[in-house]
């Protein structure tokens, strides 16, 4: 039976180091090439929805609510797509703007417009301000952080807890008028898989930021993405913010990237009707409309929330065994050793491992040397700097289970080897 490395004496640690190093070298000789750097759906998931490509086969199929989707017009999206997303998110159709295949584009565009023109309640464009600060709960999503960093915003790390961002810290930080927003992935957070608690959500909705144009970037990317158990209903942040007197504060984002095709889906930005009226004037200068044919294709295929949730159960049958592979391997190979901890998510796309301090970079370097590529150490923190060098994001979705198991065997050996190297210095 495995025992904690902390309980071993130096002689035992040295013997364990030699044993683990031999196992690691044997794995290296297999010459594996496995990529687990991103949360891509696997081929089996893409095959699940490939019949969507044929739902618009005749000219008459391309008309929705009297709108020929092949033509110009409908900047904010077709009514049927707004209705579908509103039902899924729990908001109102008139609060929805339908975009292209990536919600990240809508997020970037919103921040860009805040800098060039200002948001509806801005006194001046953010580009004309001396300082713009943005709150970044971490571990978090690297692409979020890079969006605001690319415009020169000062990124402020807020610690994640088991119930969401540290709200005591958030409530203090937003008293600074230079703090213009906060990134959030409220359900199955990237990478921890944490669901924000009702109390955390209530406190966020009731924030009183000094900045009148504070932008709550509510990226609800995994709102229907359970892989274990039934669908978990989630509060509509637009309603909660409106009831708290913060109707213009929240911008919610979602997409079909992990529902249909990541490279050919549709996305949504949901915010107050007043915000949308302001933004539509700016967006109308750059585009006549996003791909309405694809919007209608999704509406015809997904139909409604109930039908979409049935599809997500099919995805769960594919994803569930992969996440169980990761969690079972960690429990078997790492948990008794006392060198790392992790959340046990039931939805989303990632497993976040927190190693003992100082092990993440070395572990991932060993993984790469043995043929397993994972998200870079530090990527889940602002500026790519993990102060403890401890967080590692595992993305189980792409490889088949057999390849995933091989990758996890290498990961566990790499983590054990990194820990033993540190303990025997």
N, C-alpha and C positions, 0 to 999 in steps of 0.2 A: 504494500500500500504506500502511495506517495506521501511524503511529509513536507512540511513547509521548509523552504530553503533557509529561512531565518533560524530554524531550530537545529540546523546542521553545523557541525564543527568544521574547521578548515580542511581537515583531511577528507571528510565526507564530501565537502563541496568540490574539492579538486578531483575526486573520483567521479563525481556526477558530471563535472565539466568535461572530462575526457570521454565519458560515455555518450553525452549529448553531442559533443563535437563529432564523434564517429558516426552517429546517426544522421547528423546534418550533412556530412560529407557524402554519405551514401545517397541521400536525397538529391544532392547536387549532381551526382553522376547520372541521374535519370534524364537530365537535360530538358526539364519542363519549361514551357513558355505559356504562362497563364496571366491574364490581365484582369485584375479586380480593382482598377483605379476609379471606376465610375459606376453609378447605379443604372446601368443599361438593362432594359428587359431582355431576356433571353429569346432565342429563336422560337421556342415553343409558345411563348406569350405572343410574339408577333404573328405567328401562324393562327392563333386563336381568333384574330380579328381581321384577317386578310380578306374575308368575304365582304368587308365594308367597301372595298374598291369597286364593287359592281352594283352598288345600290342606286346609282344614277346612271341608267343605261340608255334612256330615251330623252329627247328634248323636253317632253312634257314633265319629266321627273325634276326638271331644274327650276320649277316655279314653286315658290313658297309664300303664302299670304299675298298672292298677286304680284310678287317680286321675282323677276327673272334673274337668278343669281349669277348668270353668266355675264351680266352687263355691269356698267358703272353704278355707283350709288350705295346708300346705306353705310355711311362712314362708321357708325358705331356697331354695326353687325345686324344680321337679320333678326326679326322678332322671335322666331322659333328658337334660335340659338340662345338668345337672352333668357327666354323662358326656361330652357333646359338648365342652364347654369344657375339661374335664380332658384330653381327647385332644389338643385344639389347643394347649394351654399346656404339656402334659407333666407336669401335677401329678395329684393324686388327686381323684376325684369328691367325697369327703367333705371336701375342703379348699375347696370352691366354694360361694359364696353367689350366687344369681342375682338380679339386680336388673332395673330397668326400662330405658328406652331410652337412658340416659346413664350411663356409668361415672363421670362427674364428680359425679353425685349421690351415688354410693357414697363417693367420696373426701371430698366435703364432709361427709357424714354421719359418717364415721369421725373426721375432725378435730373436728367438733362434739361428738361423744361423748367424745373425749379431753379437751375443755375442760369439759364438764358432769359427766362421771362418771370420767374417767380411762380409760386402756387397761388390759388385764389385769394388766400388771406395774407400773402406776403407784402411787406412794405416795399421791398425792392428785390430784384433778382439775387439769388444766393451768390452769384459770381461777383457781385459788388460789395459783399460783406467781407470784413476783415478775417473772420473765422467762422467756419461751419463745422460743427461736431455731430457725430452720428453714433448712437449706441448699438453695440454689437454683442448680443448674448453669445457666449462661447463656452464650450465648443459649438460652432455654428457652420453655416454654409459658406464656403470660400468664395463662391461667385457673388454672393450678396456683398461681402466685404470689398471685393475688387471693384464693384460698381461705384460705390461711394468713394473709395480710395482713388479711382481713376479721375475723379473731379477735384481731388485735393482736399476732401473732407478729412478732418481729424477723427480717427476711429477710436472709440472708447470701449474697452472690454468690460462687459457685465457678466458676472459668473452665472452659469446655469445651475439650478438646483433640481431636485427630483420633481418639483412642481412648476418649473418654468424659470424665467429670469429672476434674479435676486431683486424683488420689488422694492425692498427698503432702499437699495442703491439707486434703482431707477427713479423712484419718487424724489430723491435728493438731486440727482443729476439733471432732471428736466427743469429744475428751478433756474438753470443757466439758460438765458435766452439764445445763446449760441448753439445749444443742442436742438437740432432741427428734425430729428427723427430716430426711429429704432427699427431694426430688422427683427422679424419674428417668424418662426415656423411653429405654429401653435399645436399642431396635432402630429404626433410621431416626428418630433423635431429631427432635423439633420444636424449631427449624426446620431444623437443619443436615443432617438425614438421615444422621447418624453411627450406625454400629453399634458399641456398646461392645465392646472387645476382650475376649478370654477372660481376660487378665490383670487388666483393670479389674473384670470381673464377679467374679473370684475374690477380689480385694482388698475389694470391697464386701461380699461374703458373709461375709468373715472380719473385718469391722470389730468393734472392741471399744468401743462407745460407753460413756461414763460414765453416760449415762441408761439405766436399766434398761428404760424404756418407749420407747426410740428406735423410730420408725416409718419404715421404708424404703418410701416410696410408689413402687412399681414399676409405672409406667403403661405396659404393653406394648401400647399402642394399635395399633401397626403390625406386629404379630407375624407376620402372613401377607400383608403388603401389598407384595410385590415388583411393580414395573412393568417391570423389565428382568431377564431371566434367570430361572433356576429358583428355587424356594422355598429360602430359606436357613435350615436348622435352627438353633434357638437353645436355650441351656441353660435348664433349669427352675430358677429362682431359689429356689423353695421347698425343693427337694432340696438345693441347694448351701448354703443357710442352715442347714438342719437338720443337715447333715453338719459344718458349722462350729460347731455349738452355739448357733446363733442362730435357732432354729425360729420363735420368736414375733416376730422383728424385721420380717419382710417382709409387706407387703400388696400383692398383685399385682392389677392391674385390666386389663380388656379389654372390648370390646363389638363388636357387629356394625354399628356406625354406618357404616363404610365397606365393609361386606360386603353388607348388605341396605338397610334404610331408616334414614338418620340420625335421623329423627323418630319412628321406630316400631320400633326394634331391641330387643335385650336386652343386658344387661351382666353382668359377673361381678367379684366380689372373691374372690381366692383367698388363703388364709392358713392358719395351723396350725389343726388341729381344736380345740385348746384356746382359741385366740383366737376362733374361731367360736362355741364354746359360750358364752363370755362375752358376745360381741356379740349373739348371738341373743336373749338375755334383754333387752337394751336395745332392740333393733330391734322386738321383739315388743310393746313398749309403744306403738309409733307406727303399725304396719301389720300387717295379717293376712297378706298376701302381695302380691307384685308380680303383674303380669299373666301368669298361667299359660297363658292361651289363646295369647298371643303367644309364650311360651316354647315351647309345643308346635308352634305354626306354624313356628317357626324350626328346631326339631329335625326335623320332617317334611320341610322344604324342604332344609336343609343336609345332613342325614343323618349325615355323619361327616367326619373331617378330610380324607380323600382327595377326597371329593365337594366339600367347601368349597374346597379348593385348586384344583380344576378351575374353579369359579366365579371364583376370584380371577384366573385366567389370562384370563378374558373381560374382567374389569375392566382388567387390564393392557393389553389390546389397545386399550382406549379411552384409558387414561392415558398409555401409552408415548409416543405421538406428541405429546402436550401437553408432557411434560417435555423431550422432544427439541427441541421448538420453543423452549422457554425456554433450554435449555443451548446449543443451536446459535446462537441469536441473541446470547447473552452472549459466546460464543466469537468470533463474527464482529465484533460491534460494540464490545465493551468490552475484551476480553482484550488486544489489542495496545496499548491506551492506557495501561495500568498504573495505572488509577484504582480498581480493585476486584478482589476475589477471591471465590471461592465453592467450596463442596463440589459434587461431582457424584454425587448420590445415585442409587441403583438401586431404591429403594423409599420408602414413606412418602407424604407429601402436600405437601411444601414444598421450595423451593430457597432457601437462605439466602445473601444477598449481603452481603459486608463491603466497604464503600466506603472510600476514604481518609477519615481522620478529618474530621468536621465536615460531611459531605455528605448524611447520611440524611434529616434533616428537610427540607432544601431540595429534595432530589430528589423526595420524596413530595408536597411542596406543589406542585411543578411538575406532577407526574403528576395530582394532583387538579384543578388548574386546566385541564388538557387532557382531563379526563373519565375518568381512571382512578383508582379508589379502591383502596388497598392497606392492609394492616395498618399501624397507626400506628407511626411511628418511636419506638423505646424500648420498645415493647410486649413484646419478648422478654427484657427485663431486669426484675429486682425493682423495684417502685415505678414502673415505666415510665420509668426513667432509664438510658439507654445512655451510659456515661461518655465514650465516644468519638464518639457521634452517628454511628455507622457501619453498624449492622446493619439490613438490610431483609429481610423475609420475603415471598417470592413464592408465591402459592397458585394453581397452574395448572389445578386440576381442574374448575372450574365452566364457563368459557366454551368454546364450540367452538373448534377450532384457528384458524380464520380470525380470530375476535375476539381470541383470545389473541395471535396474531401482531401485530395492530394495537396491543394493549396493550403488548407487549414493545417495539415500535418507539418508542412514546411513552416507556416507561420508560428505554430506552437514551438517547434524546435528552435526557430530563430529567436523567439522571445525568451525561451529557457536559456539559450546560449548567451544572449546579451546580458541576462540577469546574473548568470554564473560568472561571466567575465568581470562584471562589476563587483561581485561579492568576493572574488578571489584576487583582486588587485593588491 
